[in-house]
């Protein structure tokens, strides 16, 4: 009887000797290998009972590996497919990755690379397949925020990195703009790691006052400071054996940075007000929307801590750079809204999808989710039209490269000043002006805040609201 965790790998290659070697190399008690020399037969078998991973020679017959990949992905957009060949042309590698191949490997490297790539591809497939299906099927209510959605090549690279990172214990630095999903990626790394059965704790370093952050992380002894009426264990003690996610680590005070460095080096720390050394086996994941390299140059972030954290780096691309992910994300959010409200699922008209895909989404996935939540409240029918989407200014962002004209921004700023006393409208207009100016300045927060006449802190507040 097959194990619940068993996997099936299909190998397609005209060289039977290669198939025999690969079968022997990859077969395990939990891995079933299917070998085929005919690509058409392999496709027919795939459509009947899809394996977890397909590994195909680029030059198969009667159809080539590229055509096989295209047909498999057309039937199953999240299918894991690896292509192999002797010396793959650059154009073939680019086209294969564009079509959604997990990887393209040279055959001479297979004795060393085949097994690791298979393991990574299977883990990436688990991550993708763990996302709740759309429409009528049930969505996860227990951990809805841990869902990762993205069919774009950029997100496929993120999935691959998650698979690699989850195998070990090295620190991971997750970078990306606000709202891009850094916490979701951290959750996935923990979920698919050997520590998944232990605690996963998140600390937002920017949300906790400096004088309380050390106590939150390391705990404190009774009487350590005013109000410390009892001993308190910190997050490191609480998630011993688990994972600690330090969000917005770029905002962590320098004094606390030095103590985090000590934990990373030795696992040792002390509670605030205590002298006894404590030890915790904790994996550190960190995230920031800041350029830590620049922070190191400015001496606001420790260089040694940066190198300790930057062992594995995962960058999440902004939503405007992966527009093909907007549709599946919107479908997912609408499904979740329907389940949460226990009502009929809202649908998006084609013109509405076009509107969503033309918007620059400076707030990324979080902005898309909030936009659809607002639309669901204001909707008068179960089909959302462009007029139902609260992005009255988004049509302005449909110009080439999302460059907004000075005239349009000036009009909005004039409207902003003219309704300064209308409190219900003012916050919304401020946010629109902030988003538009950020898009105009190519996400230069300093320039955008200067042109708006507000501080960078106020700009960030508007974007995060």
N, C-alpha and C positions, 0 to 999 in steps of 0.2 A: 504494500500500500504506500502511495506517494506521501511524502512529508507535506504538511501544510505550507512549508516554506520552500518547496521544491520549485525549480525553474526549468523552462524548456528553451533551448537554444537551437535554432535552425541554421545549418551551414550549407551554403550553395556555392559550388565550385566545379568546373569541368574536370579538374585534376583529382582523380580518385585517391592517389597517394597522399595528396594534401588533406583530403577529407579524413583519411584514416589517421594521419598524424594529429589533426586538430581534435578529432573525436577522443583520441586517447589522452590528449593534453588537457582537455576541458571537462571530461566526464567525471562526475563525483556522485556519491550516493544521493545528493539533492539536486543534481543537474542532469536532465535528460537531453541527449544530443540527437538531432534529426539531420541526416545528411542527404543532400540532393545534388545531382549533376545537371538537372534540367530546370531552368528558371521558371518555365510555365507550370510545370508540375508543382514546384515549390509555392508559387503564387496561389494555385488552386488549393493546396493543402493549407496555406496560411489563411485564406478566406474561410475555410471550414473550421479551423481550430487555431487561432493566432498564438504563436509562441511568445515568450517574453522578450526574445531578442533574435534578430536576423543578422547573420554575417554572410555577406555575399561578395564574390569576386566581381570586379567592375566589368570584366569582359566575359559574361555568361551568354549562353544561347538557350532558346531561340531569341530571347530578349536580353538586352544588356542589363548590367546591375543598376545603371542610372534609371532606366525605364521601370525596372522592378521596384526600385525605391519610390519612384513617382507614384506607381499604382498602389503600393502598400500604404503610403502616406495619404493618398486620396481616400482610401477606405478607412484608415485609422490614423488621424493627424498626430497622435502622440506615440506612434510606433517607434520602437528603438531599433535602428538599422545601422550597421557598421559595414562600410565597403573596404575591400582589400584589393590590391593589385601590385604588380612588380614596381613600376615607377609611375605613379599617377600624375598626369599632366596637371599643372597649376589650375588650368581652367576647369578641369574635372573636379578637383578638390573644392574649388569655389562653388561650382554648380551643385555638388553633392551637399555641401553645408547649407546652401541656399534652400535646397529642397527638404532640409530637415534631417540629414544624416547625423547620427551621433558622433561619428568619427570616420576618417579615411586613413587606413594604415598601409604602410609598405610591407610587402610580404617578408622582406629580409629582416624586419624588426619583430615579426610575430613571435619568435621563440621567447622574446623578452616582454613584449607589449601586449600580447593577446589576452592572457589571463587577467592582468590588471584592468584593461579596458573593458573586458566582459563584466568584471565585478562592478566597475563604476557605472556601466550602462544599465545593469540590472538594478542597482540602487537608485539611479536617476529615474528609471521607470517606476519604481515603487513610489517615489515622491510624487510623480505626476499622476499615477493611478490612484493615489490616496486622496486626491481632490474630489469632493462630492460632485456627482454628475448633475447636469442641469435639468430643467423642466420638472417632470413629475416625480423624479426619484428623490429620495430623502437627502437632505443636507445635514452635515454635522452641526448639532446645536451645542455640543459640549465644548468643542474647540473651533468655532467658526473662523477665528482670526488666524488659524494656523494653515489655512488653505493657500497654496501657491498656484496661481494661474498664469499661463503664458505659453503661447505656441511660437513666439518669435525666436529667431536664432539667438538673439541676445539673451533671452531668458533660458533658452536651452543651455547656453554656456553657464548661466547661474546654477541651473540644476546639476550640471556636471561638477561644478565646484562644490556644491552642497554634498554631493555623493562622496567626493574625495575627502572633504573636510570632516565628514561624520565618521570616517573610519578611525581617526586617531584622536589625540587629546591636545593637539597643539592649539595655542590661542588663535582666534580668528578675528580679523578686523573687517567689518562690514561697512562699506561706504555707499553714499547715495544721497540724493536730495531729500528734503523733508517730504514725508508722505509716500515714499517710493516702496516701502515694505521691508525695511531693515529688521524690524522686530519679528516679522513673519519668517524671514530667512533664518534668524537665530533660533526660532522655535523649531524649524524643520531640521536644522543641524542637530539639535538636542534630541528630537524625536527619533531620528534615524541613527543615533550614536549608541554605543554600548551603555551610556549613562541614562538612557531613556526611562528606566524604571526609578530613577532618583529625582530629586528636586530640580526644578528649573525656575530660577528666580530672576526677575527683571528689576533693575534699579535705573531710574532716570536721573543722571548726574546733574542735569540742569534744573530739575524741579525741586531738589532738596537743598535747603540753605547750607552754606559751607560748614557752619558750626554743628550741624546735625548729621552731615554726610558720613563722617568717620564713625559715629555711633551707629548709624544705620548699617554700615558695612562690617564693622569689627565688634560691635556691641560695646557695653560700658559696665563698669563696676558700680556698685551701690555707693552713692556719695561722690561720684566722679565729677559732677557739676550740679548746679542748682536744678532741682527737679528730678535728679536721678535717685529716686527713692528705693529702687531695687535693682538687682543685677539684671542685665538684659543681654541676651545672645544676639550677635549680629548676623547678617546674611551669610557670611562665610561659614559660620558654624552651622547655620540652619540647612545649608545645601551641601554639606560635606558629602562627597561622592557624586555630586550632581554638577549642574552647570549654572554659572552666574553670568547674566547678560548685563553689561554696563552700557546703557544707551546714552547717547550724547556725551561720550567720554571726553570730547574736546573741551567741554565746559568744566571738567574736574579741576579743583584747585591744585596748585603745584605741591602743597604739603601732602595732600591725600595721594597724589600721583606717586610720591616716593614710597608710601606705605603699600600701595598696590604693586609696585615694582618688587618690593621685598617678598610679598606673597608669591608672585610669579617665579621668583628665583628659588625660594626655599619652602614655600607653603606655610611659612611662619608669620604670625601676627600677634598682637596683644590687644586686649580690650582697652577702650579709653579709660584712663585712671588706673590701669592695672600694669603689673610688671611681669607676670607669669607668661611665658611664651605658649601659644596655642598653635595647633597645626590643623590644616584642613586640605583635603584632596578635592579641589574645585577646578573645573575647566572654565577659563575666562573667554567669553565672547564679548566683543566691544563694537560699538557702532558710532558713527559721527557723520554729520553733513558738512563738516568743516574740512579744509585742507590741512591735515596734520603736519605735512612737510613744511608748510609755511608757518604753522604755529611753532614748530621746532626752531625755525630760523628766527622767529620773533621772541623766542625764549618764554613762550607761554605754555609750552608742552615739552616735557622731558624727552630728550633724544633717546636715552637708553630705554625708556618705557615704550616709546614709539617702535623701536626695533624689536622689543619683546612681544609687542602686540601684533606687529605686521609680519608674522610668520606665514599665515595664510590670509590672503586678501580676496574678498568678494565684493565686486562693485555692481550695484543694481542700477541699470540704466533708467533714465527718466522715461515716463510714459510717452512723451512726445517723440522719443526715438524708437519706440516699438508700438506704432499705431495699430498693428495687426492684433495686438492684445486687448485693445479697447472693447471690441465686440464680445469676446468671451468673458471679460471682466464684468461688463454691463449685464450680460445674461446671468452671471452668477449672483451679482448684487440684487437683481430684480427677483430672482428665485428666493434668496434669503429674506428679502423684505416680505414676500408673500407668505413664507413660513412663519416669520416672526409675528406678522399681523393676522395670520390665519385667514387670509383672503385670497382673492383671485390674483394670479400672476399678471403683472403689467407687461405689455409688449411694446417694443419700439418700432415705429414706422421707419421705412428705409431712409427717408429724409432726416429722421432724427439720428440714425446711425451716422449719416454723413456729417451732421452737425457735430456730433461727439468726436468723430475722427478728425475734424478740421480744427478742433480746439487745441491749444498748446498745453493745457493741464499743468500750470506751474505748481499746483498742489499735488500733482501726480495721482496715484491710486486713491489716496484718501479724499482728494477733491472730487474724483469721479463718484466714489461711494456717497459722499455727502450730497452731491448734486442729485443723484438718483433718489436718495432719501427725501430730499425736499420736493422733488417732482412727484413722488408717490403721495405726498400729503396734499399737494395742490391739484392733482389730477382729477378730472371729472369723468374720464372714461378709462377703459382698460388698455387703450392704445395711446402711447405717449407721442404727441406730435412735437415738432420743433418749438412751437409756442409754449409748450408745457415745461420745457427745460429751462430752469432759472439761470440761463447764460445769455442774457439779452445783449451782452457785449461780445459774445463769442464769435459772432459772424465777422467781427472786426479782425479776429485772429486767423482768418482763413487766407490772408494774403500770403504770397510766397515767403517762405522761411519765417512766418509768423512775425514779420516786421510791421508794426503798427504805425500809422501815420501820426505826425504831431497834431494834426487837426482833430483827429478822433479823441486823442487823449486830452487835448485842450478842452474839447466839448464836455467830456466827462468831469474834468476838474472844475469847469464853470458850473456844471450842474451840482457838483459837490458843495461848492461855496454858496450857491443860491438856496440850498435847503439845509443850511447849518442848524436851523432850529427844529427841524423835523426829525426827532430822535429815532423813530422806527426805520427811516430810510437811510439815515446818515451812516451807520455801521456797514450796511450792505454796499453803499457807494464807495466808502473808503476801501473796502476789500477789493472791489472791482478795479479801482484806480491803482492800488498796490500791485495787483496781478498784471494789469496792462503795462505798467511802467517796468515791472520786472522782465516781462517778455520783450519790451522794446530795448532794454539794456542788456539782453542776452544773459539774464540771471545775475547781473552785477548788483548785489544788494547795496553796496555803498553808493553807486551812481543813482540807482533807483530812489533810494531814500533822500539823496541830495536834491534830485529833481522834484520830488514830492514835497520837500521842505519838512521832513520828519526824521526822527532818529532811526538808526538801523534796528534798535530794539523794538520800536513801535512798528516798523515794517514787518519784523518777524512775528509780532503779536497778530497783526492783521492776517498774515499768511497762514498762521497756525489755528486761528479761530474756526 
